[in-house]
């Protein structure tokens, strides 16, 4: 099969890396890609939001399947533009992608489907959570335990635009539960946990994600998919918006049971970087089956090992990024057995340079979370550029289990 992956981040690098292992693959392309992706796929300078450009590219390459990685093209309807012109796509259309694109829409779907979620509040007063109603690259959620935090959150979320919602502040442990969907069936993927805050101890502003690990001890992801994903999938289908792709539920495990914090319409980033290395199955066959509307025979086998991902970021991320700075140590990290997924990089001649906020994702596997964590940090310590930083407590709690 000829495959085109859409996107340019660490998640897309992980997807390309995994797809490249498929015995069914004959050609692998990416638009626009990045220097790491270019090691496994032919990259093309077409933006992910450029539906017409992607359609022209898919036709010129005669691809059998397009895999859309990021949320922005999905919410904008890129998958619809491709499907309506006869191109098979793994990724939801705009109507189904609203599950991520609109918090208010997601709340309405959850209420109708009878799935527990955080209560919406009519008045913003602490403690509460303020969320941007549209896409915000993981940076549109503000946890407000004090009036000062709320006073800072309201102008910040207003500046993002498209309104906001206010929810009760839930307490518990967060977990990411993903399922591969074909419009009616939901096949569980391994559970993962990500770390959204910028600094150790879950301090600082929310980011797109500073690290992740999988599996999550004590989580029955099969039961959670039955309880959360399948009712939502049925409700979206009832509304004429069948969901094809990866449906991602961010859950809070409270004393009263799981509550949905948010839905995403794609693989998480950096969850994908920890989940995909743990899959023993051929994901190309699984993606193709879902794209054609019948994944009922798909089995996603989960390896017994664990994976930990460390996000290597620029000094002032998430407020800003870094561009044009040479990066050292990638080869040394890979020599230690780690996977180094490129998230925000560029290339000039033979040099890899910074080109974003989250620069690299360093993933390692091991028999236990502790072993994977030790290997991931040993590899991340090889990476260097001025201002390089990463959290030092990713998966620390799981390593104690």
JOFENNOR-V219158 format. One record per helix or strand. SS is the DSSP state (H for helix, E for strand). FROM is the first residue (numbers start at 1). LEN is the number of residues. If there is no record, write none. Layout:
BEGIN
SS&FROM&LEN + SS&FROM&LEN
END
This chain:
BEGIN
E&2&6 + H&10&10 + E&27&6 + H&37&3 + E&42&3 + H&51&11 + E&65&4 + H&71&6 + H&78&6 + E&89&2 + H&94&8 + H&103&11 + E&117&1 + E&120&1 + E&128&5 + E&141&4 + H&147&14 + E&164&4 + E&173&10 + E&186&3 + E&192&3 + E&197&3 + H&200&3 + E&203&4 + E&211&4 + H&221&18 + E&244&11 + E&257&8 + H&271&8 + E&279&1 + H&283&9 + E&302&1 + E&306&8 + E&322&5 + E&328&1 + H&330&6 + E&339&4 + E&345&4 + E&351&6 + E&358&9 + H&369&12 + E&384&1 + E&389&1 + H&396&4
END
